[in-house]
Amino acid sequence: MNVSIVQSQSGQTAPGQQQQIVTTGGSQQTQQPSNRPGQPSGPASTPPVVDREKIYQWIIELASPDTRENALLELSKKREVVPDLAPMLWHSFGTIAALLQEIINIYPAINPPNLTAHQSNRVCNALALLQCVASHPETRSAFLQAHIPLFLYPFLHTVSKTRPFEYLRLTSLGVIGALVKTDEQEVINFLLTTEIIPLCLRIMESGSELSKTVATFILQKILLDETGLSYICQTYERFSTVAMILGKMVLQLAKEQSARLLKHVVRCYLRLSDNPRAREALRQCLPDELKNATFGNCLKDDTSTKRWLAQLVRNLEASTPQSGTPVPSDPRVIPMPPAQQ
C-alpha cells in the first residue's frame, strides 16, 4: 500500500513549508531533507542507485494483465527516486490506459461495498503512479486536459469505513492534493468545474482524521485562490454549506483535538473572512470555541495557527456594524445560525 499525502511538519509550519509522508505497507516513513551544502554525506544520504533498464521493463509490463500487478508494486516504490518517471509513464504506449483500467476494474467492488484489502492495495499502487503524473510539471496540464481526476471521484463518493475503503479514499485525495499543492490557476479552474468541493465537504464531515486533513487542505488551497474564494462566496448556499461543515468540525475538534487538522480549518476560516459578504456572516456564526481558550493547549506550540486565529478574530471585530446599521437585504450576507452538531 502506498499513500502519499500533503501535510505540514508537525502540524505547525505555514503553507508551502511541507514534507511528504509516505505510507508503505502500513507504516509511515517521513522523507527527510538531504544534507546541506558543505556537510559530509553519510550512507543514509546517498541516493539509491536506480536500474533504469528495470524501470523500462516494468513500464512495459504494465501493458499486460499477467505482469501488471508486480509492475505496479515495483514502480510505486521507485516513484520518489526516479525524477522523470511521470513523463516516462505518460509518453509510453498504453500505460495510462492500463492505469485507468485498474481504476475502472474496481468500480463493481465499491457498490455494493465489497472491496478487499488486496484489491485496495493494487488500485492504490495505480493511483500512486497517477499522483506521480499529476505532480510533475511536464505532465500535469495534459493530465487535467484528459480529465483523469474524474475517474477517481467514484472512490471519493464511498462511505464505507473499512480499512480498504479508507485507504482508497485517502490515496485518491492524495492525487487531488498533489494537484492543488502546485498553486496553479489551471488546476483550480479545472476543479471548480467538477464536484470536488462537495466531495471534500462530505469527507471533512465524516471521514477519518487523516482523510479530513487532506480534504480540508484541498478546500484551503481552493479558497486561497481568488477564483476559488469568489466561487464559494458567490451564493449563500455555497458559503453556508462550507461554513456549516467547518463549524461541525470545530465542535468535533473541541472533543478530539488535532493540531494539524485544526490548522487547516482555521486557515479556511481566515481566508473566508477576506470576502466582505462572508465576513459579515461569519460574525454571527463563528464557533465560540475559536473565540475562547478551548484550543489554547492544543495550539501552545503552533505559532502559525495562533497568529491566523488572532487575525481571524481581528478581521471579524473590524467588520462589526455600528449601532443602527441596517442588515443587508442580499441573502448571501444574511447571518447564518450557529452550526448544529
Phi, psi and chi 1 to 4 in degrees:
 res  aa     phi    psi   chi1   chi2   chi3   chi4
   1 MET       -  127.0  168.0   68.9   65.0      -
   2 ASN  -123.2  118.4  -70.3  -78.7      -      -
   3 VAL  -129.8  121.4  178.6      -      -      -
   4 SER  -114.4  131.1  -65.5      -      -      -
   5 ILE  -132.3  157.8   66.7  164.3      -      -
   6 VAL   -95.5  127.4  177.1      -      -      -
   7 GLN  -156.1  163.2   69.2  178.5   31.9      -
   8 SER   -86.0  155.8  -57.0      -      -      -
   9 GLN   -67.0  120.3  -61.4  178.4    8.4      -
  10 SER    57.3   15.8  -56.7      -      -      -
  11 GLY    69.3   19.5      -      -      -      -
  12 GLN  -124.3  -13.0  -63.2  177.3   10.1      -
  13 THR   -86.2  160.0   57.6      -      -      -
  14 ALA   -76.4  161.4      -      -      -      -
  15 PRO   -55.9  139.8  -24.5   33.5      -      -
  16 GLY   100.4  -21.5      -      -      -      -
  17 GLN  -101.0   81.8  -61.2  175.6  -30.9      -
  18 GLN  -126.3  153.4  -64.0  159.4  -20.4      -
  19 GLN  -124.8  169.0   68.3 -176.2    7.1      -
  20 GLN  -111.2  134.3 -161.7  157.3   -3.6      -
  21 ILE  -106.7  125.8  -70.3 -175.6      -      -
  22 VAL  -113.0  123.0 -178.8      -      -      -
  23 THR   -97.1  116.4  -56.5      -      -      -
  24 THR  -127.2  118.2  -53.9      -      -      -
  25 GLY    63.2   28.4      -      -      -      -
  26 GLY    90.7   -3.3      -      -      -      -
  27 SER  -118.2  142.7   62.7      -      -      -
  28 GLN   -90.7  135.4  -75.0 -163.7  -15.7      -
  29 GLN  -124.9  128.4  -55.8  170.0   -8.4      -
  30 THR   -97.1  122.6  -57.0      -      -      -
  31 GLN   -72.1  123.7  -64.6  178.7   -0.6      -
  32 GLN   -94.4  149.3  -60.1  -63.1  -22.9      -
  33 PRO   -66.8  154.3   22.7  -31.6      -      -
  34 SER   -72.2  167.0   58.2      -      -      -
  35 ASN   -60.1  148.3  -72.9  -10.0      -      -
  36 ARG   -71.4  155.9  -64.8  176.9  179.3  175.3
  37 PRO   -56.9  135.7  -25.3   34.3      -      -
  38 GLY    94.4  -15.8      -      -      -      -
  39 GLN   -85.1  144.7  -70.6 -177.8  -24.4      -
  40 PRO   -66.4  145.8   24.2  -34.1      -      -
  41 SER   -95.3  123.1  -63.0      -      -      -
  42 GLY   -94.9  178.9      -      -      -      -
  43 PRO   -58.4  -33.9  -21.9   31.3      -      -
  44 ALA   -68.6  -24.5      -      -      -      -
  45 SER   -94.6   -4.7   64.9      -      -      -
  46 THR   -71.7  122.4  -57.0      -      -      -
  47 PRO   -63.4  140.5   19.2  -28.3      -      -
  48 PRO   -65.8  144.8   22.2  -31.4      -      -
  49 VAL   -76.6  127.9  177.5      -      -      -
  50 VAL  -107.6  124.9  176.8      -      -      -
  51 ASP   -84.2   98.3 -173.1  -19.9      -      -
  52 ARG   -65.0  -28.9  -65.3 -172.9   71.1   85.3
  53 GLU   -62.4  -36.5  -70.0  -58.0  -39.5      -
  54 LYS   -67.2  -39.4  -76.5 -172.3  176.2 -179.2
  55 ILE   -59.8  -46.8  -60.5  -64.7      -      -
  56 TYR   -60.1  -42.4  -60.6  145.9      -      -
  57 GLN   -65.5  -40.9 -177.0   59.0   38.7      -
  58 TRP   -65.9  -36.9  -73.5  -33.5      -      -
  59 ILE   -63.8  -41.2  -68.7  177.0      -      -
  60 ILE   -62.2  -39.9  -67.6  173.3      -      -
  61 GLU   -68.8  -16.7  -69.4  176.6   -2.3      -
  62 LEU   -63.4  -26.0  -71.5  174.5      -      -
  63 ALA   -71.7  -21.1      -      -      -      -
  64 SER  -104.8  126.6  171.2      -      -      -
  65 PRO   -58.4  -25.9  -24.3   34.4      -      -
  66 ASP   -73.9  -29.2  -64.3  -27.9      -      -
  67 THR  -111.8   -0.1   56.8      -      -      -
  68 ARG   -67.9  -40.9 -174.7  178.5  -60.6  158.6
  69 GLU   -60.7  -46.7 -177.2  169.9    7.9      -
  70 ASN   -67.0  -37.6 -179.6   67.6      -      -
  71 ALA   -63.3  -40.4      -      -      -      -
  72 LEU   -59.7  -44.8  -72.6  169.7      -      -
  73 LEU   -63.6  -47.9  177.1   60.9      -      -
  74 GLU   -67.0  -43.1  -64.2  -61.6  -25.0      -
  75 LEU   -67.4  -36.8  -73.8  170.3      -      -
  76 SER   -65.4  -28.9   65.4      -      -      -
  77 LYS   -72.1  -29.4  -67.6  177.4 -178.9  177.6
  78 LYS   -95.3   -3.9  -59.4  -64.5 -176.4 -177.2
  79 ARG   -65.9  -21.1   62.2 -163.8  175.6   90.8
  80 GLU   -85.8  -13.9  -57.8  -65.8  -19.8      -
  81 VAL  -115.0    1.5  -64.2      -      -      -
  82 VAL  -118.6   95.1 -177.2      -      -      -
  83 PRO   -59.1  -31.5  -21.8   32.6      -      -
  84 ASP  -102.9   24.0   56.3  -15.7      -      -
  85 LEU   -63.4  -38.9  179.7   58.6      -      -
  86 ALA   -59.4  -51.7      -      -      -      -
  87 PRO   -60.9  -35.1  -23.1   33.5      -      -
  88 MET   -63.2  -42.8  -68.1  163.5   63.7      -
  89 LEU   -66.8  -45.3  -67.8  170.4      -      -
  90 TRP   -65.8  -39.7 -174.2  -98.6      -      -
  91 HIS   -94.1   -4.2  -64.5  -66.2      -      -
  92 SER   -83.1  145.1   56.3      -      -      -
  93 PHE   -65.5  125.1  178.9   77.9      -      -
  94 GLY    78.0   -1.9      -      -      -      -
  95 THR   -68.6  -49.2  -62.5      -      -      -
  96 ILE   -64.5  -37.1  -61.2  -59.4      -      -
  97 ALA   -61.5  -38.1      -      -      -      -
  98 ALA   -66.3  -40.5      -      -      -      -
  99 LEU   -65.4  -40.3  -63.1  178.8      -      -
 100 LEU   -66.6  -34.3  -67.8  178.5      -      -
 101 GLN   -63.2  -38.4 -173.2  176.8   49.6      -
 102 GLU   -60.0  -40.0  -72.1  -65.4  -54.2      -
 103 ILE   -68.1  -48.2  -69.6  173.7      -      -
 104 ILE   -64.0  -33.6  -66.3  170.5      -      -
 105 ASN   -62.4  -20.6  -73.8  -15.8      -      -
 106 ILE   -87.6  -18.3  -64.9  -61.7      -      -
 107 TYR   -50.4  -45.3  -72.6  171.2      -      -
 108 PRO   -62.2  -22.3  -23.2   34.4      -      -
 109 ALA   -86.3   -5.9      -      -      -      -
 110 ILE  -100.0  -12.5   63.1  177.1      -      -
 111 ASN  -150.8  102.8 -169.8   18.3      -      -
 112 PRO   -68.7  155.4   25.9  -34.6      -      -
 113 PRO   -74.9   98.6   25.9  -32.2      -      -
 114 ASN  -134.7   33.9   53.3   19.1      -      -
 115 LEU   -67.6  130.2 -175.6   69.4      -      -
 116 THR   -92.1  165.4   66.2      -      -      -
 117 ALA   -63.2  -38.8      -      -      -      -
 118 HIS   -64.5  -43.9  177.3  -96.7      -      -
 119 GLN   -62.3  -42.3  -71.4  174.5  -49.0      -
 120 SER   -63.9  -44.2 -179.9      -      -      -
 121 ASN   -59.1  -43.6  -71.0  -14.6      -      -
 122 ARG   -66.9  -47.3  176.4  165.1  173.2  164.3
 123 VAL   -69.6  -30.1   72.4      -      -      -
 124 CYS   -68.4  -31.2  -77.0      -      -      -
 125 ASN   -65.3  -38.7  -74.2  -26.4      -      -
 126 ALA   -66.0  -41.3      -      -      -      -
 127 LEU   -64.7  -34.8  -70.2  169.5      -      -
 128 ALA   -62.5  -37.6      -      -      -      -
 129 LEU   -70.5  -36.2  -65.1 -177.7      -      -
 130 LEU   -66.2  -34.7  -73.0 -179.5      -      -
 131 GLN   -64.1  -37.1  177.3  173.2  -25.4      -
 132 CYS   -59.7  -43.1  177.0      -      -      -
 133 VAL   -66.8  -40.6  176.0      -      -      -
 134 ALA   -66.1  -28.4      -      -      -      -
 135 SER   -82.9  -22.1  -58.1      -      -      -
 136 HIS   -84.9  131.9 -160.3  -77.7      -      -
 137 PRO   -62.9  -25.1   19.5  -30.8      -      -
 138 GLU   -80.0  -19.8  -67.9 -176.7   24.1      -
 139 THR  -118.2   -9.8   53.2      -      -      -
 140 ARG   -61.8  -46.5 -173.7 -178.1  -53.3  117.1
 141 SER   -62.4  -45.5 -177.8      -      -      -
 142 ALA   -64.3  -35.9      -      -      -      -
 143 PHE   -57.9  -43.3 -176.6   83.6      -      -
 144 LEU   -71.5  -42.9  -68.5  173.4      -      -
 145 GLN   -62.2  -28.2  -69.2  172.8   15.0      -
 146 ALA   -82.9   -2.3      -      -      -      -
 147 HIS    57.6   32.6  -72.0 -165.9      -      -
 148 ILE   -63.2  -34.5  -69.7  178.0      -      -
 149 PRO   -55.6  -27.4  -29.5   37.6      -      -
 150 LEU   -63.2  -27.0  -60.9 -177.3      -      -
 151 PHE   -67.5  -19.0  -72.9   88.6      -      -
 152 LEU   -89.5  -17.8  -78.9   54.9      -      -
 153 TYR   -61.6  -35.6  -74.9   11.0      -      -
 154 PRO   -57.6  -30.8  -27.8   36.1      -      -
 155 PHE   -69.5  -34.7  -60.2  155.8      -      -
 156 LEU   -74.7  -18.2  -60.8 -179.1      -      -
 157 HIS   -76.3  -17.9  -87.6  -73.8      -      -
 158 THR   -68.5  152.7   60.8      -      -      -
 159 VAL  -126.0   -5.8  -65.5      -      -      -
 160 SER   -60.8  138.3  173.1      -      -      -
 161 LYS   -99.1   11.2  -64.5 -173.2 -179.9  -62.1
 162 THR   -68.9  157.7   63.0      -      -      -
 163 ARG   -60.6  -42.8  179.5  166.0  -64.3 -178.5
 164 PRO   -57.9  -39.8  -27.2   36.2      -      -
 165 PHE   -72.3  -37.4  -84.0   97.9      -      -
 166 GLU   -63.2  -44.1 -179.2   57.3   33.2      -
 167 TYR   -62.8  -38.4  -80.6  152.2      -      -
 168 LEU   -63.9  -46.0 -179.0   61.7      -      -
 169 ARG   -64.5  -43.5  -78.3 -169.9  -63.4  -88.7
 170 LEU   -63.6  -42.6 -175.6   58.0      -      -
 171 THR   -68.1  -37.5  -44.4      -      -      -
 172 SER   -64.5  -42.5  -60.0      -      -      -
 173 LEU   -61.5  -33.8  -74.8  169.1      -      -
 174 GLY   -62.0  -33.8      -      -      -      -
 175 VAL   -66.2  -45.8  177.9      -      -      -
 176 ILE   -67.1  -39.0  -51.5  -59.4      -      -
 177 GLY   -61.2  -37.1      -      -      -      -
 178 ALA   -65.2  -33.0      -      -      -      -
 179 LEU   -69.3  -50.4  -74.1  171.6      -      -
 180 VAL   -72.2  -21.6  -61.3      -      -      -
 181 LYS   -61.5  -23.1 -175.5 -178.3  177.5 -177.3
 182 THR   -76.3  -15.5   64.6      -      -      -
 183 ASP    59.2   35.1  -64.6  -39.7      -      -
 184 GLU   -96.4  137.8  -68.5 -173.5   -4.9      -
 185 GLN   -60.8  -37.0 -172.3   67.4   53.4      -
 186 GLU   -59.5  -38.0 -179.5 -175.7   16.3      -
 187 VAL   -65.5  -48.1  172.0      -      -      -
 188 ILE   -63.2  -43.7  -59.1  -59.7      -      -
 189 ASN   -58.8  -41.0  -69.8  -17.0      -      -
 190 PHE   -65.7  -48.8  170.5   80.8      -      -
 191 LEU   -62.7  -33.6  -68.4  177.0      -      -
 192 LEU   -69.3  -16.3  -68.7  180.0      -      -
 193 THR   -87.2   -0.9   66.8      -      -      -
 194 THR  -116.3 -174.5   72.9      -      -      -
 195 GLU   -97.9   25.9   56.4  179.8  -28.7      -
 196 ILE   -64.3  -34.6 -169.4   60.9      -      -
 197 ILE   -65.0  -52.2  -67.8  176.9      -      -
 198 PRO   -62.4  -31.8   14.3  -26.9      -      -
 199 LEU   -66.3  -43.7  -72.6  173.8      -      -
 200 CYS   -64.4  -40.3  -76.2      -      -      -
 201 LEU   -62.4  -38.7  -69.5  174.4      -      -
 202 ARG   -63.4  -43.6  178.6 -167.0  -62.8 -175.0
 203 ILE   -69.2  -37.0  -65.9  171.0      -      -
 204 MET   -60.5  -30.4  -72.0  163.4   59.0      -
 205 GLU   -83.1  -36.1 -177.1  176.0   14.9      -
 206 SER  -133.1    4.4   59.8      -      -      -
 207 GLY   -82.7 -177.9      -      -      -      -
 208 SER   -71.8  168.1   67.3      -      -      -
 209 GLU   -59.4  -42.1 -179.1 -167.6  -28.8      -
 210 LEU   -66.4  -43.3 -163.0   50.9      -      -
 211 SER   -64.5  -41.2  -69.9      -      -      -
 212 LYS   -59.4  -40.1  -74.5 -179.2  177.7 -179.3
 213 THR   -64.0  -45.7  -58.4      -      -      -
 214 VAL   -68.9  -41.4 -176.4      -      -      -
 215 ALA   -62.8  -40.1      -      -      -      -
 216 THR   -69.5  -35.7  -49.8      -      -      -
 217 PHE   -60.3  -41.8  170.9   80.6      -      -
 218 ILE   -63.1  -46.4  -66.3  169.8      -      -
 219 LEU   -61.2  -41.3  178.0   66.0      -      -
 220 GLN   -58.9  -44.8  171.1 -172.3  -39.3      -
 221 LYS   -65.1  -36.6  -76.9  -66.3 -170.6  176.9
 222 ILE   -65.9  -43.6  -67.6  173.6      -      -
 223 LEU   -65.5  -34.8  -78.1  168.5      -      -
 224 LEU   -68.0  -18.2  -72.3  173.7      -      -
 225 ASP   -84.5  137.1 -179.5   87.2      -      -
 226 GLU   -59.4  -40.0  -74.0  -63.9  -26.2      -
 227 THR   -64.5  -40.7  -54.6      -      -      -
 228 GLY   -66.1  -43.0      -      -      -      -
 229 LEU   -62.4  -44.9  177.8   63.3      -      -
 230 SER   -63.3  -37.8  -62.6      -      -      -
 231 TYR   -63.4  -47.9  176.7   86.0      -      -
 232 ILE   -69.1  -32.8  -71.7  177.2      -      -
 233 CYS   -92.9    4.6  -63.5      -      -      -
 234 GLN   -67.6  -37.4 -174.8  176.5   18.4      -
 235 THR  -126.1  152.0   68.5      -      -      -
 236 TYR   -63.5  -34.5  179.6   67.0      -      -
 237 GLU   -62.3  -44.3  -70.5   72.1   23.0      -
 238 ARG   -65.1  -48.2  -69.7  175.2 -170.8  167.3
 239 PHE   -62.1  -45.8  165.4   79.2      -      -
 240 SER   -64.4  -34.9   62.1      -      -      -
 241 THR   -65.2  -45.5  -58.2      -      -      -
 242 VAL   -63.3  -46.2  170.6      -      -      -
 243 ALA   -63.7  -37.3      -      -      -      -
 244 MET   -65.0  -44.7  179.6 -177.6   66.8      -
 245 ILE   -65.7  -43.3  -62.4  -59.7      -      -
 246 LEU   -60.9  -39.9  -70.1  174.2      -      -
 247 GLY   -62.9  -42.2      -      -      -      -
 248 LYS   -62.9  -38.3  -72.2 -177.8  177.5 -179.3
 249 MET   -64.8  -39.2  -66.5  178.8   72.7      -
 250 VAL   -63.2  -43.5  170.3      -      -      -
 251 LEU   -62.0  -39.4  -64.7  177.6      -      -
 252 GLN   -69.8  -40.0 -176.1   61.6   34.8      -
 253 LEU   -66.2  -27.4  -77.5  166.9      -      -
 254 ALA   -64.0  -28.0      -      -      -      -
 255 LYS   -89.5  -41.0  -58.6  173.5 -176.9  176.0
 256 GLU  -126.8   90.7  -58.5  174.3   12.4      -
 257 GLN   -76.9  139.2  -62.6 -166.6   -2.5      -
 258 SER  -142.6  113.5  164.6      -      -      -
 259 ALA   -64.3  -39.8      -      -      -      -
 260 ARG   -70.1  -36.0   64.3  178.0  177.5 -178.7
 261 LEU   -73.3  -42.1  178.5   53.9      -      -
 262 LEU   -60.6  -36.1  178.3   62.0      -      -
 263 LYS   -57.4  -45.4  171.3  173.1   66.1   70.4
 264 HIS   -71.4  -35.2  -65.4  -58.6      -      -
 265 VAL   -63.2  -47.1  171.1      -      -      -
 266 VAL   -61.8  -41.1  170.0      -      -      -
 267 ARG   -64.2  -35.9 -168.7   65.4 -174.9   90.7
 268 CYS   -64.4  -45.9  -73.7      -      -      -
 269 TYR   -60.4  -44.2  -90.6  122.4      -      -
 270 LEU   -61.9  -41.8  177.5   57.8      -      -
 271 ARG   -67.7  -38.5  179.3   55.0  173.9  161.5
 272 LEU   -60.3  -34.0  -76.4  170.9      -      -
 273 SER   -69.7   -9.9   72.3      -      -      -
 274 ASP   -74.8  -17.0  -70.6  -23.5      -      -
 275 ASN   -93.4  126.4  179.6  -84.8      -      -
 276 PRO   -57.4  -42.8  -24.3   33.8      -      -
 277 ARG   -67.7  -42.9  -67.6 -172.9  -66.6 -118.8
 278 ALA   -66.2  -38.7      -      -      -      -
 279 ARG   -61.6  -40.0 -174.5  164.9   61.1 -117.6
 280 GLU   -62.3  -42.4  176.0   65.0   24.2      -
 281 ALA   -70.6  -37.8      -      -      -      -
 282 LEU   -64.6  -26.0  -74.8  175.8      -      -
 283 ARG   -57.6  -30.1  -76.5 -162.0  -44.7  105.4
 284 GLN   -95.8  -25.0  -57.0  -62.6  -35.0      -
 285 CYS  -117.8    2.3   69.0      -      -      -
 286 LEU   -63.9  127.4 -172.7   72.0      -      -
 287 PRO   -58.6  140.9  -24.4   33.9      -      -
 288 ASP   -60.1  -28.8  -69.9  -22.5      -      -
 289 GLU   -59.9  -24.8  -72.4   78.6    1.1      -
 290 LEU   -86.8   -8.1  -67.2  179.9      -      -
 291 LYS  -100.9  -22.8  -56.3  173.9 -173.7  176.1
 292 ASN  -105.8 -159.8   54.5   34.5      -      -
 293 ALA   -95.3   21.2      -      -      -      -
 294 THR   -54.1  -42.5  -60.9      -      -      -
 295 PHE  -104.0   17.7  -62.5  108.2      -      -
 296 GLY   -57.5  -46.4      -      -      -      -
 297 ASN   -70.2  -37.7 -172.5   59.0      -      -
 298 CYS   -63.5  -34.4  179.6      -      -      -
 299 LEU  -104.4   12.2  -61.6  177.8      -      -
 300 LYS   -60.8  -29.5   62.8 -179.5 -179.7  179.1
 301 ASP  -106.6    6.9  -61.9  -40.0      -      -
 302 ASP  -108.7   86.0 -169.0  -18.6      -      -
 303 THR   -67.0  -33.7   55.7      -      -      -
 304 SER   -63.6  -48.9  -65.1      -      -      -
 305 THR   -67.8  -37.9  -54.7      -      -      -
 306 LYS   -62.1  -38.8  -74.1 -167.1  -67.4 -172.8
 307 ARG   -67.1  -41.8 -175.0  171.6   62.5 -109.3
 308 TRP   -62.6  -42.6  -67.9  -21.1      -      -
 309 LEU   -65.1  -41.6 -172.7   53.8      -      -
 310 ALA   -64.4  -39.4      -      -      -      -
 311 GLN   -66.1  -38.0 -177.1   62.4   51.5      -
 312 LEU   -59.6  -48.0  169.4   62.8      -      -
 313 VAL   -61.7  -42.4  173.5      -      -      -
 314 ARG   -62.9  -41.6  -74.3 -164.5  -62.1  -91.2
 315 ASN   -59.1  -41.8  -72.6   -4.6      -      -
 316 LEU   -74.5  -35.9  -59.7 -173.3      -      -
 317 GLU   -67.6  -35.4  -71.0  176.0  -13.1      -
 318 ALA   -68.3  -21.9      -      -      -      -
 319 SER   -97.3    5.9   67.1      -      -      -
 320 THR   -62.5  124.0  -57.5      -      -      -
 321 PRO   -70.1  147.8   26.0  -33.8      -      -
 322 GLN   -71.6  158.4  -63.3  179.8   -5.8      -
 323 SER   -57.7  132.2  177.5      -      -      -
 324 GLY    91.7   -3.8      -      -      -      -
 325 THR   -71.9  126.8  -59.4      -      -      -
 326 PRO   -67.4  148.2   24.8  -34.1      -      -
 327 VAL   -74.4  130.0  176.8      -      -      -
 328 PRO   -58.9  146.6  -21.1   31.3      -      -
 329 SER   -85.7  -14.5   59.1      -      -      -
 330 ASP   -62.7  121.7 -173.0  -24.1      -      -
 331 PRO   -63.1  -19.6   22.2  -33.4      -      -
 332 ARG   -73.0  -15.0  -70.5  172.1  -66.9 -176.3
 333 VAL  -115.3   10.7  -60.3      -      -      -
 334 ILE   -68.9  127.8  -63.8  176.0      -      -
 335 PRO   -56.0  140.3  -25.4   35.1      -      -
 336 MET   -83.9  150.7  -73.4  175.2   50.5      -
 337 PRO   -71.8  157.7   25.9  -34.0      -      -
 338 PRO   -57.7  144.8  -22.7   32.7      -      -
 339 ALA   -65.5  140.9      -      -      -      -
 340 GLN   -97.2  149.3  -60.4  -64.5  -40.6      -
 341 GLN   -72.0      -  -74.9 -170.0   -8.5      -
